[in-house]
Each structure stands twice: as structure tokens, then as C-alpha cells.
Amino acid sequence: MPVMTAGAAEVIAATRNWLVRAVIGLNLCPFAKAVHVKGQLRYVVSQARTTEALLDDLERELKFLIETPPEEVDMTLLMTPGILADFAEFTDFLDLVEVVLRTHGLGGILQVASFHPDYMFADAEPDDIANYTNRAPYPTLHLIREASLTRATAAFPDAADIYLRNIETLRRLGLEGWQALAVNAPAKPKPE
């Protein structure tokens, strides 16, 4: 496992806070709690400054997940604090993620979900609270085993409705409620 820098520790702490307070706390993903409690979620901070370097990190993490038993690591959150801050660039990068999955024959084995501080659904206004269902402190790629997802959705009644329930939850919570969760990335100090 890579040596963690102070910056990486801060990124992981903010992401874990978001996971616990928002994703698990609001039950946005009913499958997240078990993986979190069992310690089967891997947090990796990419130090990439280019898309090529990030693709290398992604390939390394996909390989790690394939080679590691799910009882040890079931899924990975790959955070990218140094690149893809622009949401349009992030969505363009997701096309490359799909190419990597296909190139390595991982379709049906692994999938990648995406989270971003400025996430916006195609049919939503920028300030629509529904966007917050996919907002995380940092641009994040969630590497998921298809088999685990299939088992989890089979055990959860009406799994297809999770997205709609999440939007309703956030509409009830509102922007002030979301902000009260304090799940954004820590503010960077202003240069003197």
C-alpha cells in the first residue's frame, strides 16, 4: 500500500466523513454500510496531475481489486484531488474509464460509478438538490465488483427505486440541511 502523505490523509478523512454522514447517514446507498463496517472499502488517493497518470492509477486499482478477495477488499474509492476539478473534464474522463474496462475485459466484472463536487445530472439545473446524490468532496471513481452489486441489489427490495428515494430524501433535507452535514472538502487556506 502506498505511503500516505498529509494531503492524502486529509482527502481520505473528508471522503470518509462524506461516506459516513451523507451516503450512510442519509441511506443514499443501502449497501455502503456493510462494506464500511466490515472494513472492505479501500480508499486510494491519486497523486496524478495528468489524465495519463490517473489512467495508470485506475488500471493499478482495477488490477488490485481483481486480484484481492472480496472478503478483504470489496470495493475501492479512488479520489483525484489534483486533477479533473472541472466537471466537464471529469465527464470526458469517464469515457476513457469505459475504454479501460473494455480493453481489460472487465465488463460484467467491475464497474465504475462517479462522484464529483460539482456533479450535475444532464437533465438538472446546477442548483438542483438532486445533483447532491452524486456530490463528493473530491472527484472520485468508485470501483465496484459486479457480483457484489448483484448480490446487494437482490437482497434489497425495490433497488431500482433507490435513485428516486435519494432525490426525495435530498429534497426534504434541502440545501441548508446538506450544508449542515459538513461533508464538503476542507477549505484551502488563502495565500498570504
Steps between C-alpha positions, in 0.01 A plus 500: 500500500638847414638724772238756597595867492330757723303617194383146430396453863289817480335384176419160650365656820270734304383215278438270796305781671285538185445125484398470865292818534339521155513167316443278804339760728232592246486141370580619146658162437350224715794273408777732623461445873587129499812549290608793719437317829685189381799711391472376141516846341839611371578873489765602247613854426646551155786749484447524121529835328428367150228277360767250393628470857143467629429225247810317630366532856159378388647196323712417807193521728284292265773234497528515879125452538497204261790333681371560854227286656177697557507398867813717531414786263159509337521842337729798459456876510767663282513872580667746264556830682764628258319454171154517341366780721300618198187284475500502117857367498398239755211377285731486197739288706219256578499407130863392541405299809254300288772439240733368772230264630435367148870477411568285806188287448349615830148569375260298714774453761567854622325830450588855590256746655589868511477777758613861472469819709314666209308195379203591285256266331447573130135595549551705819567864577834567674332587831260201500541318831469167311856554373626459856426127490824473300700781658810407695776715647740411215470353151461131582482175307317223684627160382233239562489124454199409284444177699482693828262752351278223364486331842426828675224606262340154515480528879355851493134542410436751224870568435410671173318770699804600710578791267147641534499456879836678519366800310197514729725474808711790380199710407368456855845580642555805280823687430526635856463148636768372263734781599437421868641150438842665440607246239683722253875506455678714756552856383851568379684771690528824309857602410626794702 
